[in-house]
């Protein structure tokens, strides 16, 4: 991008008040302008083609999927767009998945305003911005030749709510029991379960329960 031009930014976060705050903070810097906002993976991946941002600031967890999933889709269709993952917590696996999905950066939401603005400028001009300690871990994992990583893991596409419901399925709860636990309607839980089946590529509850159980056992090892 030629020097002096504005950096066009698209915000993807499911909380409108967070997007509003980010917009206000970013546009305090003259060279930064927010050209679009979205609250879901679906909205974000569709909007990016219309507003043509230079940088997408992406929340890690979204109602219909993960920021990693959205990053992968955006980078596949718009390789010239930089994606900056913005999240509330530092997580090694999430960083690894974000890097493998093509993210240009991964920063925490507790970053001060000036540092966040600098991060946008850095990736907007083609740079990379990753936490040095976590980036070192990523490189070590790449060098070790690990065959699997979260970007290839079906679980990485589950939303936080879907992940929780999968855990209930693994514990043998029915849709009605899960609905009672989460104070949701049974129909809503049924819709969530259908999405889980689709993402995990299973057809029956017993298969999802087995996967959930095996996953829990791996974590205990």
Backbone as CSV, one residue per row, in Angstrom:
resi,resn,N_x,N_y,N_z,CA_x,CA_y,CA_z,C_x,C_y,C_z
1,UNK,0.851,-1.193,0.000,0.000,0.000,0.000,0.888,1.245,0.000
2,UNK,0.644,2.202,-0.874,1.468,3.407,-0.926,1.414,4.168,0.377
3,UNK,2.535,4.788,0.761,2.577,5.532,2.011,1.579,6.670,2.014
4,UNK,0.982,6.955,3.158,0.052,8.065,3.292,-1.393,7.695,3.072
5,UNK,-1.659,6.520,2.453,-3.037,6.110,2.231,-3.642,5.567,3.521
6,UNK,-4.970,5.669,3.623,-5.645,5.133,4.794,-5.669,3.612,4.744
7,UNK,-5.633,3.015,5.917,-5.754,1.567,6.034,-7.212,1.261,6.328
8,UNK,-7.837,0.507,5.425,-9.256,0.171,5.533,-9.416,-1.060,6.427
9,UNK,-10.283,-0.949,7.434,-10.416,-1.997,8.448,-11.842,-2.524,8.503
10,UNK,-11.976,-3.834,8.642,-13.278,-4.449,8.899,-13.230,-5.132,10.258
11,UNK,-14.232,-4.911,11.088,-14.287,-5.492,12.427,-15.251,-6.668,12.451
12,UNK,-14.821,-7.782,13.038,-15.690,-8.950,13.187,-15.695,-9.359,14.656
13,UNK,-16.790,-9.036,15.331,-16.965,-9.364,16.748,-18.457,-9.435,17.008
14,UNK,-18.893,-10.406,17.802,-20.340,-10.568,17.988,-20.936,-9.572,18.978
15,UNK,-20.118,-8.747,19.609,-20.629,-7.749,20.534,-20.564,-6.355,19.896
16,UNK,-21.727,-5.769,19.643,-21.793,-4.468,18.989,-21.050,-3.396,19.778
17,UNK,-21.124,-3.490,21.115,-20.475,-2.471,21.945,-18.948,-2.569,21.833
18,UNK,-18.432,-3.784,21.632,-16.993,-3.962,21.431,-16.589,-3.361,20.095
19,UNK,-17.391,-3.632,19.060,-17.085,-3.062,17.735,-17.104,-1.538,17.786
20,UNK,-18.077,-0.991,18.509,-18.185,0.464,18.613,-16.950,1.050,19.296
21,UNK,-16.515,0.378,20.362,-15.335,0.846,21.081,-14.082,0.758,20.234
22,UNK,-13.943,-0.355,19.504,-12.783,-0.525,18.637,-12.752,0.537,17.541
23,UNK,-13.924,0.779,16.956,-14.014,1.785,15.888,-13.568,3.155,16.401
24,UNK,-14.052,3.491,17.585,-13.708,4.794,18.158,-12.206,4.897,18.416
25,UNK,-11.646,3.844,18.986,-10.211,3.845,19.312,-9.359,3.895,18.045
26,UNK,-9.696,3.067,17.071,-8.876,2.988,15.864,-8.927,4.270,15.050
27,UNK,-10.118,4.864,14.952,-10.246,6.051,14.106,-9.728,7.326,14.769
28,UNK,-9.210,7.194,16.004,-8.498,8.327,16.603,-7.210,8.592,15.829
29,UNK,-6.754,7.577,15.121,-5.550,7.705,14.292,-5.989,7.970,12.851
30,UNK,-5.554,9.073,12.292,-6.068,9.567,11.014,-5.948,8.560,9.880
31,UNK,-4.893,7.744,9.892,-4.682,6.832,8.766,-5.530,5.560,8.848
32,UNK,-6.295,5.396,9.929,-7.125,4.203,10.097,-8.599,4.543,9.907
33,UNK,-9.317,3.745,9.119,-10.739,3.963,8.899,-11.465,2.618,8.881
34,UNK,-12.556,2.521,9.648,-13.366,1.296,9.691,-14.405,1.367,8.581
35,UNK,-14.374,0.398,7.673,-15.268,0.418,6.511,-16.370,-0.622,6.575
36,UNK,-16.340,-1.482,7.594,-17.376,-2.501,7.700,-17.335,-3.218,9.038
37,UNK,-18.481,-3.750,9.445,-18.587,-4.478,10.704,-19.445,-5.725,10.501
38,UNK,-19.099,-6.799,11.213,-19.871,-8.038,11.155,-19.852,-8.697,12.529
39,UNK,-20.868,-9.527,12.780,-20.967,-10.173,14.081,-20.825,-11.682,14.054
40,UNK,-20.701,-12.259,12.841,-20.591,-13.710,12.715,-19.590,-14.069,11.628
41,UNK,-19.221,-15.350,11.582,-18.345,-15.843,10.522,-19.000,-15.632,9.165
42,UNK,-20.281,-16.003,9.061,-21.004,-15.887,7.792,-21.047,-14.444,7.301
43,UNK,-21.389,-13.520,8.208,-21.454,-12.108,7.829,-20.080,-11.594,7.406
44,UNK,-19.065,-11.967,8.163,-17.717,-11.483,7.888,-17.186,-11.955,6.551
45,UNK,-17.352,-13.250,6.263,-16.824,-13.786,5.006,-17.565,-13.241,3.796
46,UNK,-18.821,-12.858,3.977,-19.587,-12.272,2.871,-19.253,-10.791,2.693
47,UNK,-19.112,-10.085,3.814,-18.900,-8.641,3.763,-17.527,-8.256,3.224
48,UNK,-16.532,-9.080,3.473,-15.170,-8.725,3.084,-15.048,-8.471,1.587
49,UNK,-15.807,-9.196,0.780,-15.754,-9.010,-0.657,-16.404,-7.717,-1.112
50,UNK,-17.310,-7.188,-0.291,-18.015,-5.954,-0.668,-17.264,-4.709,-0.227
51,UNK,-16.673,-4.730,0.970,-16.029,-3.512,1.491,-14.529,-3.458,1.201
52,UNK,-13.945,-4.603,0.790,-12.538,-4.661,0.395,-11.591,-4.013,1.409
53,UNK,-11.531,-4.528,2.628,-10.629,-3.954,3.637,-9.180,-4.353,3.382
54,UNK,-8.286,-3.623,3.994,-6.874,-4.005,3.993,-6.598,-4.965,5.148
55,UNK,-7.314,-4.729,6.259,-7.132,-5.527,7.477,-8.489,-5.921,8.048
56,UNK,-8.624,-7.181,8.445,-9.800,-7.652,9.173,-9.367,-7.923,10.605
57,UNK,-10.012,-7.245,11.560,-9.756,-7.493,12.981,-10.814,-8.486,13.444
58,UNK,-10.369,-9.686,13.801,-11.271,-10.819,13.992,-11.250,-11.360,15.421
59,UNK,-12.432,-11.437,16.036,-12.538,-12.088,17.339,-12.306,-13.583,17.156
60,UNK,-11.765,-14.241,18.169,-11.449,-15.662,18.049,-12.690,-16.547,18.129
61,UNK,-13.643,-16.156,18.987,-14.853,-16.966,19.168,-16.067,-16.199,18.674
62,UNK,-16.807,-16.800,17.754,-17.989,-16.179,17.173,-19.163,-17.147,17.279
63,UNK,-20.393,-16.650,17.214,-21.565,-17.499,17.450,-21.691,-18.693,16.506
64,UNK,-21.246,-18.538,15.252,-21.436,-19.607,14.269,-20.126,-20.259,13.831
65,UNK,-19.071,-20.067,14.587,-17.792,-20.675,14.231,-16.640,-19.959,14.905
66,UNK,-15.427,-20.267,14.479,-14.253,-19.655,15.097,-13.636,-18.613,14.178
67,UNK,-12.905,-17.674,14.793,-12.182,-16.687,14.014,-11.144,-17.344,13.125
68,UNK,-10.605,-18.470,13.563,-9.635,-19.214,12.760,-10.298,-19.711,11.478
69,UNK,-11.501,-20.243,11.624,-12.252,-20.733,10.469,-12.527,-19.590,9.489
70,UNK,-12.951,-18.448,10.028,-13.242,-17.284,9.182,-11.972,-16.777,8.511
71,UNK,-10.878,-16.763,9.253,-9.591,-16.322,8.705,-9.207,-17.188,7.518
72,UNK,-9.358,-18.481,7.662,-8.992,-19.406,6.592,-9.817,-19.129,5.334
73,UNK,-11.116,-18.894,5.514,-11.998,-18.620,4.375,-11.627,-17.299,3.695
74,UNK,-11.395,-16.271,4.514,-11.068,-14.960,3.962,-9.747,-14.997,3.210
75,UNK,-8.746,-15.634,3.786,-7.430,-15.685,3.154,-7.466,-16.503,1.859
76,UNK,-8.352,-17.501,1.818,-8.453,-18.329,0.618,-9.044,-17.540,-0.553
77,UNK,-10.031,-16.700,-0.256,-10.703,-15.955,-1.330,-10.135,-14.555,-1.535
78,UNK,-9.465,-14.002,-0.508,-8.897,-12.655,-0.600,-7.496,-12.656,0.012
79,UNK,-6.533,-13.240,-0.677,-5.184,-13.373,-0.115,-4.477,-12.053,0.160
80,UNK,-4.990,-10.969,-0.413,-4.376,-9.664,-0.183,-4.855,-9.007,1.103
81,UNK,-5.847,-9.602,1.762,-6.398,-9.048,3.002,-5.659,-9.641,4.208
82,UNK,-5.177,-8.801,5.093,-4.499,-9.267,6.312,-5.539,-9.479,7.407
83,UNK,-5.381,-10.536,8.179,-6.306,-10.826,9.281,-5.549,-10.756,10.599
84,UNK,-6.069,-9.949,11.503,-5.490,-9.810,12.842,-6.464,-10.416,13.845
85,UNK,-6.058,-11.491,14.505,-6.904,-12.143,15.502,-6.806,-11.366,16.810
86,UNK,-7.956,-10.962,17.330,-8.021,-10.213,18.587,-8.809,-11.043,19.593
87,UNK,-8.190,-11.411,20.701,-8.854,-12.307,21.641,-8.590,-11.902,23.087
88,UNK,-9.348,-12.505,23.992,-9.254,-12.147,25.408,-8.176,-12.931,26.135
89,UNK,-7.678,-13.999,25.544,-6.718,-14.831,26.257,-5.650,-15.379,25.320
90,UNK,-4.458,-15.595,25.864,-3.363,-16.183,25.092,-3.484,-17.695,25.148
91,UNK,-3.531,-18.328,23.986,-3.702,-19.770,23.931,-2.799,-20.324,22.832
92,UNK,-1.910,-21.209,23.215,-0.918,-21.727,22.267,-1.559,-22.419,21.074
93,UNK,-2.565,-23.269,21.338,-3.208,-23.991,20.245,-3.946,-23.040,19.311
94,UNK,-4.601,-22.030,19.908,-5.329,-21.066,19.084,-4.366,-20.277,18.209
95,UNK,-3.210,-19.902,18.768,-2.206,-19.192,17.985,-1.718,-20.060,16.835
96,UNK,-1.436,-21.312,17.135,-0.955,-22.231,16.106,-1.972,-22.337,14.976
97,UNK,-3.247,-22.489,15.345,-4.307,-22.595,14.346,-4.414,-21.317,13.529
98,UNK,-4.296,-20.163,14.206,-4.409,-18.873,13.518,-3.275,-18.694,12.510
99,UNK,-2.060,-19.040,12.911,-0.908,-18.913,12.019,-1.081,-19.821,10.804
100,UNK,-1.492,-21.054,11.041,-1.662,-21.996,9.948,-2.819,-21.608,9.031
101,UNK,-3.768,-20.824,9.558,-4.893,-20.353,8.741,-4.538,-19.097,7.963
102,UNK,-3.345,-18.545,8.213,-2.892,-17.390,7.456,-3.009,-16.056,8.151
103,UNK,-3.256,-16.058,9.459,-3.371,-14.791,10.182,-2.034,-14.055,10.200
104,UNK,-2.103,-12.737,10.062,-0.897,-11.914,10.083,-0.516,-11.518,11.499
105,UNK,-1.449,-11.683,12.420,-1.168,-11.297,13.791,-2.169,-11.872,14.756
106,UNK,-1.794,-11.841,16.025,-2.614,-12.414,17.090,-2.324,-11.582,18.327
107,UNK,-3.267,-10.743,18.735,-3.034,-9.859,19.880,-4.165,-9.979,20.895
108,UNK,-3.874,-9.571,22.115,-4.838,-9.664,23.194,-5.670,-8.390,23.314
109,UNK,-6.906,-8.551,23.801,-7.813,-7.421,23.907,-7.395,-6.422,24.980
110,UNK,-6.482,-6.811,25.863,-6.049,-5.873,26.901,-4.913,-4.969,26.424
111,UNK,-4.594,-5.069,25.128,-3.593,-4.188,24.548,-4.063,-2.739,24.660
112,UNK,-3.144,-1.806,24.961,-3.583,-0.414,25.054,-3.864,0.139,23.659
113,UNK,-4.580,1.260,23.601,-5.064,1.812,22.338,-3.946,2.049,21.331
114,UNK,-2.864,2.681,21.773,-1.759,2.997,20.865,-1.125,1.732,20.299
115,UNK,-0.965,0.710,21.146,-0.358,-0.546,20.698,-1.252,-1.248,19.687
116,UNK,-2.568,-1.183,19.909,-3.496,-1.796,18.964,-3.454,-1.064,17.622
117,UNK,-3.417,0.259,17.672,-3.302,1.040,16.443,-2.023,0.674,15.691
118,UNK,-0.925,0.551,16.428,0.354,0.179,15.814,0.263,-1.209,15.174
119,UNK,-0.456,-2.114,15.846,-0.600,-3.476,15.325,-1.335,-3.458,13.986
120,UNK,-2.394,-2.651,13.900,-3.158,-2.535,12.659,-2.267,-1.973,11.542
121,UNK,-1.498,-0.954,11.875,-0.615,-0.336,10.876,0.429,-1.348,10.394
122,UNK,0.970,-2.116,11.332,1.991,-3.110,10.983,1.461,-4.129,9.987
123,UNK,0.323,-4.759,10.308,-0.203,-5.785,9.401,-0.797,-5.149,8.149
124,UNK,-1.283,-3.914,8.269,-1.831,-3.221,7.114,-0.788,-2.930,6.057
125,UNK,0.460,-2.822,6.475,1.554,-2.571,5.549,2.339,-3.849,5.238
126,UNK,1.699,-4.988,5.484,2.301,-6.258,5.085,3.164,-6.930,6.118
127,UNK,3.219,-6.382,7.326,4.034,-6.982,8.379,3.311,-8.090,9.125
128,UNK,4.034,-8.734,10.029,3.475,-9.800,10.861,3.618,-9.404,12.316
129,UNK,2.624,-9.742,13.106,2.653,-9.364,14.510,2.184,-10.535,15.365
130,UNK,3.139,-11.210,16.007,2.820,-12.348,16.849,3.576,-12.224,18.159
131,UNK,2.955,-12.673,19.234,3.631,-12.677,20.519,4.905,-13.515,20.397
132,UNK,6.082,-12.962,20.706,7.350,-13.668,20.493,7.429,-15.035,21.161
133,UNK,6.969,-15.150,22.409,7.065,-16.429,23.117,6.189,-17.481,22.464
134,UNK,4.946,-17.093,22.122,4.046,-18.054,21.507,4.497,-18.373,20.085
135,UNK,5.034,-17.378,19.388,5.512,-17.606,18.028,6.661,-18.622,18.024
136,UNK,7.517,-18.553,19.041,8.620,-19.505,19.156,8.087,-20.923,19.296
137,UNK,7.022,-21.076,20.085,6.408,-22.388,20.265,5.849,-22.910,18.955
138,UNK,5.226,-22.019,18.190,4.676,-22.410,16.889,5.788,-22.941,15.988
139,UNK,6.897,-22.217,15.928,8.009,-22.639,15.084,8.555,-23.998,15.520
140,UNK,8.619,-24.206,16.836,9.105,-25.484,17.350,8.183,-26.625,16.929
141,UNK,6.878,-26.366,16.983,5.918,-27.399,16.592,6.003,-27.679,15.097
142,UNK,6.241,-26.635,14.306,6.392,-26.826,12.863,7.652,-27.638,12.555
143,UNK,8.730,-27.309,13.258,9.992,-28.030,13.021,9.886,-29.497,13.423
144,UNK,9.069,-29.769,14.445,8.929,-31.150,14.914,8.104,-31.988,13.942
145,UNK,7.470,-31.321,12.970,6.720,-32.049,11.943,5.444,-32.670,12.450
146,UNK,4.796,-32.033,13.408,3.530,-32.575,13.912,2.530,-32.681,12.771
147,UNK,1.924,-33.834,12.642,1.008,-34.074,11.518,-0.316,-33.358,11.690
148,UNK,-0.714,-33.166,12.944,-2.023,-32.569,13.180,-1.868,-31.285,13.983
149,UNK,-2.737,-30.357,13.739,-2.763,-29.115,14.497,-4.209,-28.636,14.520
150,UNK,-4.546,-27.687,15.381,-5.929,-27.269,15.529,-6.592,-26.802,14.249
151,UNK,-5.849,-26.286,13.282,-6.474,-25.836,12.047,-7.057,-27.003,11.270
152,UNK,-6.541,-28.203,11.488,-7.062,-29.393,10.826,-8.024,-30.159,11.738
153,UNK,-8.223,-29.687,12.919,-9.018,-30.370,13.924,-10.472,-29.942,13.812
154,UNK,-11.368,-30.889,13.635,-12.790,-30.562,13.505,-13.302,-29.814,14.723
155,UNK,-12.694,-30.058,15.882,-13.151,-29.380,17.093,-12.917,-27.871,17.018
156,UNK,-11.937,-27.442,16.232,-11.629,-26.019,16.156,-12.746,-25.226,15.485
157,UNK,-13.650,-25.915,14.779,-14.745,-25.222,14.110,-15.974,-25.089,15.008
158,UNK,-15.958,-25.758,16.163,-17.100,-25.674,17.072,-17.107,-24.346,17.817
159,UNK,-18.284,-23.755,17.966,-18.391,-22.564,18.802,-18.299,-23.004,20.265
160,UNK,-18.153,-22.037,21.161,-18.060,-22.355,22.590,-19.310,-23.102,23.061
161,UNK,-20.481,-22.670,22.588,-21.733,-23.316,22.993,-21.816,-24.736,22.436
162,UNK,-21.411,-24.914,21.170,-21.442,-26.253,20.578,-20.483,-27.185,21.311
163,UNK,-19.327,-26.663,21.681,-18.344,-27.463,22.411,-18.932,-27.929,23.748
164,UNK,-19.633,-27.024,24.400,-20.239,-27.356,25.692,-21.325,-28.422,25.522
165,UNK,-22.131,-28.272,24.488,-23.216,-29.226,24.238,-22.649,-30.595,23.879
166,UNK,-21.540,-30.603,23.118,-20.898,-31.875,22.793,-20.464,-32.589,24.074
167,UNK,-19.981,-31.827,25.039,-19.594,-32.421,26.319,-20.774,-33.076,27.021
168,UNK,-21.932,-32.410,26.972,-23.143,-32.988,27.564,-23.544,-34.274,26.844
169,UNK,-23.414,-34.261,25.512,-23.735,-35.464,24.734,-22.830,-36.608,25.167
170,UNK,-21.547,-36.295,25.352,-20.602,-37.314,25.794,-20.946,-37.875,27.164
171,UNK,-21.606,-37.050,27.982,-22.019,-37.506,29.321,-23.364,-38.219,29.309
172,UNK,-23.933,-38.389,28.104,-25.173,-39.150,27.967,-26.463,-38.377,28.162
173,UNK,-26.409,-37.051,28.200,-27.623,-36.264,28.396,-28.458,-36.216,27.121
174,UNK,-29.760,-36.197,27.269,-30.677,-36.056,26.139,-30.793,-34.576,25.767
175,UNK,-31.423,-34.298,24.637,-31.626,-32.901,24.241,-32.436,-32.147,25.283
176,UNK,-33.443,-32.790,25.833,-34.271,-32.148,26.858,-33.443,-31.825,28.089
177,UNK,-32.606,-32.748,28.520,-31.767,-32.522,29.702,-30.749,-31.407,29.455
178,UNK,-30.204,-31.387,28.239,-29.251,-30.324,27.899,-29.971,-28.980,27.883
179,UNK,-31.179,-28.961,27.324,-31.973,-27.727,27.281,-32.219,-27.203,28.690
180,UNK,-32.515,-28.084,29.609,-32.741,-27.680,31.002,-31.464,-27.130,31.622
181,UNK,-30.338,-27.763,31.318,-29.054,-27.319,31.874,-28.698,-25.912,31.401
182,UNK,-29.016,-25.610,30.131,-28.610,-24.341,29.528,-29.729,-23.314,29.464
183,UNK,-30.896,-23.684,29.985,-32.061,-22.781,29.972,-32.406,-22.347,28.546
184,UNK,-32.391,-23.316,27.633,-32.757,-23.080,26.243,-33.889,-24.017,25.860
185,UNK,-34.505,-23.776,24.710,-35.575,-24.654,24.261,-34.977,-25.937,23.682
186,UNK,-35.770,-26.994,23.707,-35.295,-28.259,23.151,-35.041,-28.129,21.643
187,UNK,-35.846,-27.301,20.967,-35.668,-27.091,19.539,-34.319,-26.426,19.254
188,UNK,-33.951,-25.462,20.098,-32.657,-24.785,19.929,-31.510,-25.774,20.090
189,UNK,-31.621,-26.640,21.088,-30.578,-27.651,21.305,-30.503,-28.600,20.119
190,UNK,-31.649,-28.961,19.574,-31.672,-29.854,18.410,-30.932,-29.225,17.241
191,UNK,-31.111,-27.914,17.048,-30.404,-27.210,15.974,-28.898,-27.211,16.216
192,UNK,-28.505,-26.976,17.473,-27.081,-27.016,17.821,-26.503,-28.402,17.536
193,UNK,-27.231,-29.428,17.923,-26.763,-30.799,17.733,-26.575,-31.105,16.251
194,UNK,-27.487,-30.625,15.423,-27.365,-30.833,13.974,-26.096,-30.189,13.437
195,UNK,-25.785,-28.974,13.936,-24.565,-28.296,13.520,-23.328,-29.069,13.962
196,UNK,-23.379,-29.606,15.177,-22.256,-30.399,15.694,-22.035,-31.632,14.821
197,UNK,-23.124,-32.326,14.471,-23.013,-33.510,13.614,-22.343,-33.147,12.292
198,UNK,-22.772,-32.022,11.725,-22.246,-31.593,10.430,-20.747,-31.291,10.517
199,UNK,-20.352,-30.565,11.565,-18.951,-30.178,11.705,-18.046,-31.368,12.021
200,UNK,-18.574,-32.330,12.772,-17.776,-33.505,13.131,-17.921,-34.626,12.108
201,UNK,-18.800,-34.403,11.117,-19.044,-35.367,10.055,-19.510,-36.715,10.606
202,UNK,-20.518,-36.640,11.473,-21.142,-37.849,12.007,-22.641,-37.786,11.731
203,UNK,-23.301,-38.919,11.859,-24.729,-38.981,11.569,-25.563,-39.356,12.781
204,UNK,-24.944,-39.968,13.780,-25.712,-40.462,14.923,-25.173,-39.912,16.237
205,UNK,-26.050,-39.860,17.223,-25.672,-39.361,18.540,-24.599,-40.224,19.179
206,UNK,-24.679,-41.519,18.958,-23.696,-42.427,19.550,-22.295,-42.131,19.026
207,UNK,-22.197,-41.728,17.751,-20.897,-41.388,17.182,-20.339,-40.114,17.817
208,UNK,-21.215,-39.107,17.983,-20.786,-37.851,18.606,-20.365,-38.099,20.054
209,UNK,-21.121,-38.953,20.758,-20.807,-39.262,22.153,-19.452,-39.966,22.260
210,UNK,-19.196,-40.871,21.322,-17.913,-41.591,21.337,-16.755,-40.624,21.099
211,UNK,-16.925,-39.717,20.131,-15.884,-38.733,19.833,-15.624,-37.848,21.049
212,UNK,-16.716,-37.413,21.708,-16.577,-36.557,22.886,-15.839,-37.289,24.004
213,UNK,-16.149,-38.569,24.177,-15.512,-39.361,25.220,-14.030,-39.572,24.924
214,UNK,-13.714,-39.900,23.668,-12.321,-40.112,23.288,-11.517,-38.825,23.467
215,UNK,-12.135,-37.707,23.126,-11.453,-36.423,23.279,-11.149,-36.149,24.746
216,UNK,-12.141,-36.430,25.620,-11.942,-36.204,27.050,-10.841,-37.097,27.598
217,UNK,-10.787,-38.333,27.127,-9.758,-39.269,27.598,-8.369,-38.820,27.161
218,UNK,-8.252,-38.255,25.945,-6.951,-37.779,25.468,-6.453,-36.645,26.347
219,UNK,-7.376,-35.782,26.762,-6.991,-34.650,27.609,-6.494,-35.116,28.975
220,UNK,-6.970,-36.261,29.434,-6.586,-36.770,30.740,-5.255,-37.508,30.707
221,UNK,-4.797,-37.848,29.522,-3.545,-38.610,29.406,-2.319,-37.722,29.640
